[in-house]
């Protein structure tokens, strides 16, 4: 079996283009990609979402994930714009409390990033997990602490966040250049 291809880093511009392309094609695909980008959740967490998991008043969604053979429930906070799109989608599709938000099989959703990258003219390799990297990197660049990010994204240890930290080398380079200018 050939080695897995490493995904390319998603930029803010890439995410914007992917979301624009998906919005023009499918409200379900768009909502799925939007939640990936705005919450940093894993694909499995989103695929298990039901209408009853959404607390519109509290502005959060409760997700379930199995880690180490143990089911865990986690809160994910959602911005107001995404909540509006969720509410609109649920009403449009007449979803009941027990209905899944994303009812298709996992493989369909796994293919969405590359489908919309092609439609948006982006020549990069993305997976659903690329959005998790994007989200965490964005928080790091915004000055969030590793502890806060670990809590928000459900990581047991802050050390595991280093694999997501695409901002780190840029920060190191900036600091290096500053030091060298003043040397």
C-alpha positions as CSV (number, residue, x, y, z in Angstrom):
1,X,0.0,0.0,0.0
2,X,1.5,3.4,-0.9
3,X,2.1,5.9,1.9
4,X,-0.7,8.3,2.7
5,X,-0.3,11.7,1.1
6,X,0.2,14.6,3.6
7,X,-2.6,17.2,3.3
8,X,-1.7,20.7,2.3
9,X,-2.3,23.5,4.8
10,X,-5.6,25.3,4.4
11,X,-5.4,29.1,4.4
12,X,-8.1,31.6,5.3
13,X,-8.5,32.3,1.5
14,X,-8.8,28.6,0.7
15,X,-11.5,28.2,3.3
16,X,-13.4,31.2,2.0
17,X,-13.2,29.8,-1.6
18,X,-14.3,26.3,-0.5
19,X,-17.3,27.7,1.4
20,X,-18.3,29.9,-1.5
21,X,-18.1,27.0,-3.9
22,X,-20.1,24.7,-1.6
23,X,-22.7,27.4,-0.8
24,X,-23.5,27.7,-4.5
25,X,-23.9,23.9,-4.8
26,X,-25.5,22.4,-1.7
27,X,-26.7,23.8,1.6
28,X,-25.9,20.4,3.3
29,X,-22.3,20.3,1.9
30,X,-21.9,24.0,2.8
31,X,-23.1,23.5,6.4
32,X,-20.8,20.5,6.8
33,X,-17.7,22.3,5.6
34,X,-18.7,25.4,7.6
35,X,-19.0,23.4,10.8
36,X,-15.6,21.8,10.1
37,X,-14.0,25.2,9.6
38,X,-15.7,27.0,12.5
39,X,-15.5,24.3,15.2
40,X,-12.4,22.2,14.4
41,X,-14.4,19.1,15.1
42,X,-13.6,15.6,13.7
43,X,-15.7,14.2,10.9
44,X,-17.1,11.5,13.2
45,X,-18.4,14.1,15.7
46,X,-20.3,16.0,13.0
47,X,-21.8,12.9,11.4
48,X,-23.4,11.9,14.8
49,X,-25.0,15.3,15.2
50,X,-28.8,15.3,15.7
51,X,-31.1,18.3,16.0
52,X,-31.5,17.7,19.7
53,X,-27.7,18.1,20.2
54,X,-28.0,21.8,19.3
55,X,-28.7,24.4,22.0
56,X,-29.7,27.5,20.1
57,X,-30.2,29.6,23.3
58,X,-26.9,28.5,24.8
59,X,-25.1,28.8,21.4
60,X,-23.4,25.4,21.6
61,X,-23.6,21.9,20.3
62,X,-23.0,18.8,22.3
63,X,-21.1,16.2,20.4
64,X,-20.3,12.6,21.2
65,X,-17.1,10.8,20.4
66,X,-15.6,7.5,21.4
67,X,-12.1,7.8,22.7
68,X,-10.3,4.7,24.1
69,X,-13.6,2.7,23.9
70,X,-15.3,5.2,26.1
71,X,-18.1,7.5,24.9
72,X,-17.5,11.2,25.7
73,X,-19.9,14.2,25.4
74,X,-18.3,17.5,24.6
75,X,-19.6,21.0,24.1
76,X,-18.6,22.9,21.0
77,X,-19.3,26.6,20.9
78,X,-20.9,27.9,17.7
79,X,-20.9,31.5,16.4
80,X,-24.2,33.3,15.7
81,X,-23.9,33.2,11.9
82,X,-23.4,29.4,11.9
83,X,-26.3,29.0,14.2
84,X,-28.5,30.9,11.8
85,X,-27.4,28.6,9.0
86,X,-28.1,25.6,11.1
87,X,-31.6,26.8,12.1
88,X,-32.4,27.6,8.4
89,X,-31.2,24.2,7.3
90,X,-33.2,22.3,9.9
91,X,-36.4,24.3,9.0
92,X,-35.9,23.9,5.3
93,X,-35.4,20.1,5.5
94,X,-38.1,19.6,8.2
95,X,-35.8,17.8,10.5
96,X,-37.1,16.3,13.7
97,X,-35.2,16.2,17.1
98,X,-33.9,12.7,16.5
99,X,-32.9,13.3,12.8
100,X,-29.2,13.4,11.9
101,X,-28.0,16.7,10.5
102,X,-25.7,14.9,8.0
103,X,-27.4,11.6,7.0
104,X,-25.2,10.4,4.2
105,X,-22.4,7.9,4.5
106,X,-19.0,9.0,5.8
107,X,-17.3,8.5,2.4
108,X,-19.5,11.1,0.8
109,X,-18.4,13.7,3.4
110,X,-14.8,12.7,3.2
111,X,-14.8,13.6,-0.5
112,X,-16.3,17.1,-0.1
113,X,-13.0,19.1,0.5
114,X,-11.4,17.8,-2.7
115,X,-14.7,18.2,-4.7
116,X,-15.0,21.8,-3.7
117,X,-11.3,22.5,-4.0
118,X,-11.6,21.5,-7.6
119,X,-14.7,23.6,-8.1
120,X,-13.0,26.6,-6.5
121,X,-9.8,26.2,-8.6
122,X,-7.6,25.3,-5.7
123,X,-4.8,22.9,-6.6
124,X,-4.1,21.5,-3.2
125,X,-4.9,18.3,-1.3
126,X,-7.3,18.7,1.5
127,X,-9.2,16.3,3.8
128,X,-11.8,16.9,6.4
129,X,-9.1,16.8,9.0
130,X,-7.3,19.7,7.2
131,X,-10.1,21.9,8.7
132,X,-9.1,20.8,12.2
133,X,-5.5,21.8,11.5
134,X,-6.8,25.1,10.1
135,X,-8.9,25.8,13.1
136,X,-6.2,25.0,15.7
137,X,-3.6,26.9,13.8
138,X,-5.9,29.9,13.5
139,X,-6.4,29.9,17.3
140,X,-2.7,29.6,18.0
141,X,-2.0,32.5,15.6
142,X,-4.7,34.5,17.4
143,X,-2.9,34.1,20.7
144,X,-4.9,31.3,22.4
145,X,-3.1,29.3,25.0
146,X,-2.4,25.6,24.3
147,X,-4.5,24.8,27.5
148,X,-7.5,26.6,26.2
149,X,-7.2,25.1,22.7
150,X,-6.9,21.6,24.2
151,X,-10.1,22.1,26.2
152,X,-12.0,23.5,23.3
153,X,-10.9,20.8,20.8
154,X,-11.0,17.8,23.2
155,X,-7.3,17.0,23.4
156,X,-6.3,15.2,26.5
157,X,-2.8,16.7,26.4
158,X,-1.4,20.0,25.1
159,X,1.6,18.1,23.7
160,X,-0.6,16.6,21.0
161,X,-1.4,20.1,19.7
162,X,2.1,20.4,18.3
163,X,1.1,18.3,15.3
164,X,-1.5,20.9,14.4
165,X,0.7,23.9,15.0
166,X,1.5,25.2,11.5
167,X,2.0,28.7,13.0
168,X,4.9,27.7,15.1
169,X,7.7,27.9,12.4
170,X,6.4,31.3,11.3
171,X,6.5,32.6,14.9
172,X,10.0,31.2,15.4
173,X,11.1,32.7,12.1
174,X,9.7,36.2,13.0
175,X,11.5,36.1,16.4
176,X,14.7,34.9,14.8
177,X,14.6,37.8,12.2
178,X,13.9,40.3,15.0
179,X,16.9,39.0,17.0
180,X,19.2,39.0,14.0
181,X,18.3,42.6,13.1
182,X,19.2,43.7,16.6
183,X,22.4,41.6,16.9
